[in-house]
Amino acid sequence: MSQEDFEQFRRVVLQDRSLQEKLRSTADMPSFVALVVRLGEERDHRFTAEDVQAAMAASRRAWIERWV
């Protein structure tokens, strides 16, 4: 369920510029991941830091595979 909640939250972020700005202003990766989890929880989306990191790794792999 947490991966599904993460995907729902990701769609929320894509629609909300204020959330995008908050996330863009984060200085480092651990802070970014913690902020994503916290903002998700504030909006009743439950996922873990590991879910966020796995989604980021999958996105990087997909991007690299497109260009290789």
Secondary structure, 3 states (H helix, E strand, C coil): CHHHHHHHHHHHHHHCHHHHHHHHCCCCHHHHHHHHHHHHHHCCCCCCHHHHHHHHHHHHHHHHHHHC
